[in-house]
Amino acid sequence: MCKRNIWRKDMDTINVLAFDLGASSGRGMLARFDGTKITLEEIHRFPHNFSVLNGRAYWNIVSLYEEMKEGMRLCKEPLSGVGFDTWGVDCGMIDAQGNLLGMPGSYRDAALDQDNMDAVLASFVPEEKDHDKAVQEGERYAFSQTGIASLAYNTLYKLCYLQKAMPEQMKAADKILFMPNLIEYLFSGVVHSEYSIASTSQLLDMKEKKWAVELMEKAGIDPSLLAPLDYAGKDLGPLRPDVAREVGQEKLHILSVSGHDTACAVAAVPAREEEFTFLSSGTWSLMGISSRTMLEGEQVIHDKISNEGTWDGGYRPTVNIIGLWLNQELRRSFQREGKEYSFAQMNEMAAAEKPLQSFIRPDDFMQPGNYPEKIRAYCEQTGQPVPQTDGALIRCVLESLAMRYRQVYQSLRPYITWEEKLYIVGGGAQNQVLNQFTANALGIPVITGASEATAVGNIMEQLYALGAYRTREEKCNILAASFDTAEYLPQDTDVWDEAYQRFEQLYQ
């Protein structure tokens, strides 16, 4: 890796390309920076999804590679940098000669289930003969070694599964690379593990910021399989010469950014404070705090708080929550009934309905289906008023999400030592109705930032690597000049407090 601070104040502009890969689509976002302001342009959007072969789920890394080359090719002006971010936990393997060993497995693999995880957790405490107790003790042990909540799709449990299901591939592997680092390798030849994406694996000791060797050895995973650890904001070197010629970008360098998309989104939060509370709001929501301190203790384990990493080596204790998937699925149900509502229309319909009538438990509604029917059935079963109109259904979903945000915020509150306000970034930052409901439910100000937060965070980290700024103040000035913010102040808090008690009863 090399240092390459190319930005000079006398330069007219600098161009970087951010590839943001979600679980069903990817996009290339071109950023032009003029020294004060960023302008964004979507250059290339492409679908992708996992495939199931012989009962196992895989990502088509070759197709992704070709789509990203096409994105680079479509940029007609010279690029100084490109950065890649993806979802968490998934990884691929290369052998000692640097060859790719098959397609990376997907976290959606049906084999990565509770039973697989429980078997691994129980194996950490072989002296405990009661299986359920062994699992509980194993979960405590795993958290003590990593600071990460145990989830069935974490890399730790995937590798344990592969040891049994694909032993020859594991034997042939020289290095395991997380998805964004694998992509960087394909384009640059550099082998490394970036801190934020590594933190999602449950293989990293977050307190010491090194691989959790003891845990891996107990799990039968060779620690030498993990690549050296480093942080984002660095220049990994130039694009492979053959690829550079093919895409017409002779001076393009690969810049290390937060490999995990949520860490990128947090890097786009317009907070001038070093520590703050955030909500990355989109199809899925992630609420957490950006802190220099790792959270520990039984309550942290109970609340499924994961001490994942920030781009600059800090912590972002985070809780996963279902998000606007609920609204999207409701819209799909309306469409099947021949009702074509825009999201703006849905918000208007919700705002016109009577407030705080009925609630659902949002995280119980993760599967597709007939959402009007499912919501009405749930409200009837729980003795609540049944939403009769489309607007009432939408309002029920949005208010329930806001209440769920409050519930998670309450679990984080004991660790918040700074001014209480919530920064919201991501697609949900554009949902004015939900943002106001969230302010009402939490009883604190809500400040919204960039809706394209993941791409923006990716870009900001690239600009840091290129020397365009150095301080938090400079970063926030760029964000303020480039993207609109809005503030929502809490309203009717007494009414929302009373309604929250009814929401909480659904969890008892």
C-alpha positions, -999 to 999 in steps of 0.1 A, spaced: 0 0 0 12 35 -7 4 71 3 -9 92 -25 -22 126 -14 -29 140 -49 -54 167 -41 -42 203 -44 -63 234 -37 -55 247 -72 -71 217 -88 -104 222 -106 -119 189 -98 -112 153 -88 -133 123 -98 -139 91 -78 -162 61 -84 -180 44 -56 -194 9 -61 -221 2 -36 -233 -35 -37 -265 -45 -20 -279 -80 -16 -300 -77 -48 -285 -49 -69 -253 -29 -73 -246 6 -86 -216 28 -96 -218 64 -83 -195 89 -99 -185 118 -76 -170 151 -88 -154 171 -61 -144 207 -68 -127 214 -34 -159 225 -17 -188 204 -30 -195 169 -42 -219 163 -71 -232 127 -77 -241 109 -108 -253 73 -111 -232 58 -138 -242 22 -138 -269 2 -120 -271 -36 -123 -291 -64 -108 -275 -93 -91 -287 -121 -68 -276 -153 -53 -280 -186 -71 -287 -220 -55 -266 -248 -69 -268 -283 -54 -287 -269 -24 -261 -242 -16 -264 -204 -22 -236 -186 -40 -228 -151 -53 -218 -147 -89 -185 -129 -84 -175 -131 -121 -207 -113 -132 -202 -86 -105 -166 -82 -117 -177 -77 -153 -205 -52 -143 -180 -31 -123 -156 -30 -152 -185 -18 -173 -191 10 -147 -155 20 -150 -157 20 -188 -187 42 -187 -168 70 -169 -155 91 -197 -134 115 -175 -102 103 -158 -108 87 -124 -84 91 -94 -100 64 -73 -125 37 -69 -139 21 -37 -161 -9 -30 -186 -16 -2 -209 -45 2 -231 -63 27 -214 -80 57 -202 -115 66 -198 -131 32 -164 -141 19 -145 -160 -9 -113 -180 -10 -81 -179 -30 -54 -206 -31 -16 -201 -27 -12 -192 -64 -38 -165 -60 -65 -184 -79 -102 -180 -70 -116 -211 -53 -152 -212 -66 -179 -187 -60 -184 -170 -26 -212 -185 -5 -242 -164 4 -254 -156 39 -289 -167 25 -277 -203 24 -304 -224 41 -277 -245 59 -267 -214 79 -294 -219 104 -300 -219 141 -290 -255 145 -257 -250 128 -249 -220 150 -260 -237 182 -238 -267 175 -208 -244 171 -216 -225 203 -221 -256 223 -187 -270 211 -170 -241 229 -180 -255 263 -177 -294 258 -178 -299 296 -214 -287 298 -237 -317 289 -270 -298 289 -272 -286 253 -293 -255 259 -269 -244 287 -239 -251 266 -253 -229 238 -259 -201 263 -224 -204 277 -210 -207 242 -227 -175 232 -212 -157 262 -178 -171 254 -180 -160 217 -191 -125 227 -162 -123 253 -138 -131 225 -152 -108 198 -177 -83 211 -201 -94 184 -237 -108 187 -241 -144 176 -262 -145 144 -266 -177 124 -252 -162 92 -220 -148 107 -188 -158 90 -177 -178 120 -206 -203 116 -203 -203 78 -167 -214 80 -175 -241 105 -202 -254 82 -178 -253 52 -153 -274 72 -179 -302 71 -196 -296 38 -166 -286 16 -135 -299 33 -114 -301 2 -120 -264 -7 -111 -254 29 -80 -275 26 -70 -258 -7 -76 -223 6 -46 -200 14 -66 -169 23 -102 -160 30 -112 -126 18 -144 -107 27 -165 -97 -3 -152 -61 -7 -116 -72 -1 -120 -100 -26 -132 -75 -52 -103 -52 -44 -80 -82 -49 -95 -90 -83 -88 -55 -94 -55 -48 -77 -38 -80 -65 -37 -67 -29 -46 -92 -1 -59 -76 30 -88 -74 55 -104 -41 61 -115 -35 98 -152 -26 94 -160 -56 71 -139 -79 93 -158 -68 123 -190 -83 110 -175 -118 109 -174 -127 146 -138 -137 140 -122 -104 152 -113 -95 187 -129 -60 188 -113 -50 220 -77 -58 209 -84 -52 172 -68 -84 161 -80 -118 150 -96 -139 177 -71 -167 175 -83 -187 206 -119 -187 193 -108 -198 158 -87 -226 171 -115 -238 193 -138 -237 162 -112 -256 141 -104 -226 118 -68 -220 109 -61 -183 119 -35 -181 90 -64 -181 66 -73 -145 76 -55 -118 57 -36 -89 75 -59 -64 91 -59 -26 83 -81 4 82 -99 23 54 -88 56 39 -57 41 22 -44 38 -13 -40 1 -23 -22 9 -55 -31 10 -92 -56 -10 -111 -42 -41 -127 -25 -29 -160 -46 -52 -182 -79 -41 -166 -68 -4 -168 -62 -7 -205 -95 -25 -210 -116 1 -192 -96 31 -204 -86 43 -169 -48 43 -169 -43 63 -137 -71 47 -116 -61 36 -81 -80 12 -58 -88 31 -25 -97 12 6 -130 23 21 -152 8 48 -160 -26 32 -193 -28 52 -221 -7 37 -234 4 72 -199 17 82 -199 37 49 -234 51 58 -222 61 92 -192 79 76 -218 101 58 -236 112 90 -233 150 92 -224 150 129 -197 174 140 -195 155 173 -171 126 176 -197 104 194 -233 104 182 -264 82 177 -275 72 142 -301 53 123 -292 40 88 -327 39 74 -336 19 43 -351 -15 34 -334 -26 66 -327 -2 95 -296 -3 117 -296 18 149 -264 24 169 -239 47 183 -206 59 170 -182 56 199 -146 52 209 -157 27 235 -167 -9 231 -199 -21 249 -198 -52 272 -219 -70 297 -248 -94 299 -274 -68 288 -254 -61 257 -255 -98 248 -292 -100 256 -301 -70 234 -281 -84 205 -259 -53 202 -229 -59 180 -197 -38 184 -189 -35 147 -162 -11 135 -161 24 120 -139 33 90 -113 50 113 -109 22 139 -137 32 163 -168 13 173 -204 14 161 -224 -8 185 -254 -16 163 -288 -33 164 -304 -47 132 -341 -38 127 -364 -44 98 -370 -11 80 -389 2 51 -392 -33 37 -426 -33 55 -437 -2 35 -423 -17 3 -441 -50 8 -474 -32 16 -470 -13 -17 -465 -45 -36 -497 -59 -20 -516 -28 -31 -502 -32 -67 -514 -68 -68 -549 -53 -61 -545 -29 -90 -537 2 -68 -506 21 -80 -496 43 -51 -463 62 -51 -444 63 -18 -453 100 -16 -490 92 -19 -487 65 7 -472 90 31 -501 115 24 -526 87 30 -510 78 63 -508 114 75 -546 118 70 -555 88 92 -563 88 130 -531 84 149 -518 56 172 -547 31 168 -529 -2 162 -494 -16 161 -475 -46 149 -442 -62 160 -422 -51 129 -395 -78 131 -422 -105 130 -431 -94 94 -400 -103 75 -415 -127 50 -432 -116 18 -470 -121 16 -503 -104 16 -495 -76 40 -530 -60 43 -543 -95 53 -514 -102 76 -516 -69 94 -554 -71 99 -552 -106 112 -525 -97 137 -544 -67 150 -576 -88 154 -556 -115 172 -541 -90 196 -574 -73 204 -565 -40 186 -586 -19 162 -584 -35 127 -571 -10 101 -599 -7 75 -584 16 49 -552 15 30 -541 47 47 -547 31 81 -526 1 72 -497 24 61 -499 45 93 -499 13 114 -467 2 97 -449 36 100 -460 42 136 -449 6 145 -415 12 130 -411 44 150 -420 26 182 -396 -2 174 -369 25 169 -378 38 204 -375 3 218 -340 -2 204 -330 33 214 -340 25 250 -315 -4 249 -287 20 238 -297 49 261 -276 37 291 -244 41 270 -253 76 255 -233 102 274 -237 130 248 -266 152 238 -296 131 228 -305 135 192 -307 110 163 -290 113 130 -309 95 101 -292 88 68 -301 65 39 -332 62 18 -355 65 48 -341 101 54 -365 111 26 -396 98 44 -408 129 62 -437 112 79 -416 84 94 -390 109 105 -415 130 124 -430 98 139 -395 88 150 -389 122 167 -423 119 184 -417 83 196 -382 89 209 -389 124 223 -356 138 209 -347 158 178 -341 140 146 -316 153 120 -316 138 85 -286 137 61 -278 122 27 -303 97 13 -274 81 -7 -255 77 25 -236 45 17 -222 58 -16 -215 92 1 -196 76 29 -176 55 4 -167 87 -15 -158 107 16 -133 80 26 -118 80 -9 -114 118 -7 -96 113 27 -73 88 11 -65 114 -16 -58 141 9 -88 163 1 -95 168 38 -81 157 72 -104 169 100 -140 161 111 -148 198 107 -135 198 71 -155 166 63 -187 181 78 -182 213 58 -181 192 26 -212 173 35 -231 205 44 -222 221 11 -232 190 -9 -263 175 7 -294 190 24 -303 183 60 -336 187 79 -345 187 116 -376 172 131 -386 182 167 -408 159 188 -445 166 190 -473 153 212 -448 133 233 -473 126 262 -496 109 237 -468 89 221 -455 79 256 -489 65 265 -492 47 231 -457 32 236 -469 13 267 -495 -4 244 -468 -12 219 -446 -27 246 -474 -51 257 -471 -68 223 -436 -80 234 -447 -95 267 
